[in-house]
Amino acid sequence: MTDTAFHQSRLGYYDFLAALLMEIPSRETLALISQRERLPGDAYPHASLKEGWEIIDAFLDDRRGDSEVQKAVAQEFTELFLSLGGGQVLPFESKYIDGKLMDRSLARLRRFMKEIGLAKAPKLYEPEDSLAVELDIMRHLIANGLKETNGHHDRWLAYQEAFLNNHLLCWAIDFFKDLEKAPSAKFYRGVAKVGYGFLFLERETYGHLGLETKKTRGEEIYEKRKKKF
């Protein structure tokens, strides 16, 4: 796989995950997922990716017609993320890193967005540290890197490294683990496994490039507990 093809593949995963977490997926989005070609099972570089796609495929196969699929996914999305009084999971960096919503992590993220010249979308009502927005920020960084033709590609790789290190990889893997275990997760259990497997590979990829990536918040807590015993 060429460098361009590799980054286009990454771009596709970030786009896929952001679309499913930003809002209730449309009938058209779900139809595209059901029609996409799958890689052979042994071609998946992480077992969680294979398992995730199998869960998604089984969910789609068990329901006839695009409208039945969309209705089931819409209900699940609502129960997971939009239920009155708070959903079953809270996909916000501040919640995972700071312990409460709209805290220091959000302020740091806004500074980073300003640095890269990215403004909050006018119709975005959630804080910018929601997982869907952070995934979309990575999509933006990769897309800009692919467009570079004047030798500034490394600058966008550096932005990606900084964003993964200081934001996304610090908490999103832990979130996907929580989403997988959420009571209502069926379709999104598959999405969670795909997200976990993909971000695990992102961390490994940057490690192989000689770039340092941090442990998740959950891994740091686990390491501290181990040292006590």
N, C-alpha and C positions, 0 to 999 in steps of 0.2 A: 504494500500500500504506500503510495506517495505521500509526502507531507501534506499536500493539498487535499488529497482524498481522506487522509486521517483527520484533518481539522474539519472537513465537511461532514464527516461522520459524527464528530463531537458536536458540531453545530446542530445536526439533526436530532440528537438526543436531548440537548438543552431545549430546543424548540418543542419537541414532543412533551417533555415533562412540564415545561412552563404552560403550555396550552391546556393540559389536563388539571393544573392546579390554580390557574388564574381565575377561572369561572366554570360554571356548569358547561361541560363540553357539548358542542352543538351536534346535531344529527350528522352533519357533513363530516365533522372531525372524527367521530366514531366510525363512520363508514370508511373513511380513509384508513383508519387503523385496522379494520377488519380485512381490508383488501391488500394491505402491504405484504410484500414477500418477506418470509422469515429466513434467516440464515440457518444452515444445518446445525443441529444441536451441538455437535462437537466443535463447531466454529466459534461458539461463544467463549470469550476469554475469562468469564467469571460465571460460576454456577448459578448465582442469584439472577443473572440476566436471563439465562435459559428458563429457570423456574418462573420468573416473572412473566415472560412472554407466554409460557404455557398456561398460566392462570388467566391471563387476559384472553387468550384464544378460547379457553374452555368457557369462560363467562359469555363471550360473544356467541359461541356455538350453541349454548344452551337457550338462547333467546332468539325468537324468529322475528325478523323485520327490524328495520332501523328505528321505528318509533318505539318498539318495546325495549330495545337496548337503551335508547336515549332516556326513556322514562325511568328505567331501573338505575342508570348511572346518575341521573339528576336527583333521585331520592337519596341515593347513597352519598352524593356530594353534600347535600343539605344536612344530612345527619352527622356527617364527619366534620364539616367546617362551618355550617351556618345555623345550627340549632339555637333556639332561644336560650339565652343564658350562657352561650359558648358552646362550640362544637366539641367533639370527642378528642380532637387534637388541635393544637394552636401552632400554626406554621410561621412563627415569627422568631427571628434571631434573638431579639431582646429577651423573649421569654426563656429561651434556652441558655443564653449566656449570662444575662443579668438577673434572671428570676422574675422579671415583671415586664409588662409591655411598654413600648415606647420609652426605652431607657437609653443608656450610653451607647449601646451598639447601633441604635438607629442614628444617633448623632454622628458617629464615626462613618457610617455608611453614606450619609448625606454629604459629608466632606469628600469622600472618595468619588461620589457621583459628580460633584462639582469639579473635581480635579480632571476627570475624563470628559467633561463637557456634556453630561447626560442629565436632563431635567426630568422631574416627575411628570408622568402623563396626566393631562388635564382631567381625564375621566377616571383616574385611579383614586379610589376612596380609602383604600387600606394603606397603612404605613409602608414605606419603601422596603423595610426589612422583612416583608413576607417572602416565603420561599419562592413563589411564582415570580416575583419581581427580581429576586437575586439570580434565579435561573435565566431570566431574560437579560439581565445585565451581562452574564457570561456569554450568552448568545451574541449580544452586541459587540463584546470584546473580540470574540472569535471572528465574527463577520468583518469587522474592521481590519483585523489582521490579514484576512484572506484578500481584502481589497488593496492592500498596500503593494505598490510597485516601485517604490523609490528607496528601498532599503530600510524602512522603518518597521518592518515586521517584528523585530526583536522588542521594540517598545511595547507592542500590543501583547506579546508573550509575557513581558514583565508585568504589565497590568493584570493579566490573567493570574500569574503567580501570586501577586499581592492580594488580589481579590479572593482567590481560593484560600490562601493562608490566613487572612485576617477576617474573613467572613464565612464563605460558603462551607468549607470543609470543617470549620470549627463546630458546626452544629447540625448540618443537613443530614448527615449519615445517621445521627441519633434520632432525628425527626422521622426519617423513613423507617427506622426500626419501630418507633412508636406507632406510626401509621399502619404498619403491617399487623400490629396486634390490636388495633382499634376494633371494637365490637361490630361495627357496621361494615368494615372493610371486606369487600368481595372483589369487585373490579379493582378497587384501589389497593388491595393487598398485592395484586400483580404489579401495579404501578410502583408501589413501595419497594418491591424486590428489584425491579428494573432500576429505580432511582438509586437504591443502595449499591447494587452491583456496579452501575456506571460510575458513581462518585468514588467508589473504592478504586476503580481502575484509573480515574483521574488522579487520585493521590499517588498511585503506583507509577503512573506515567511521568509525573513531574519528579518523582524520586529518581527514576532512571535517567532523567535529563540532568541530574545533579542539582536540582532545585529542592530546597527544603520545604516540607509541608508539615503542618502541626497536627497533633492528635486532636480528636474531637473532645468536647467538654466531657462527655461520658467516659471516654478512655482515660482522660486525666484523673477523674474521680476514682476510677477503678484502680489505676496505678497507685494513687495515694493510699487507698484502702489496703492494697496488697503490702505496702511498706510497713503498715501498722502491725501486721500479724506475722 
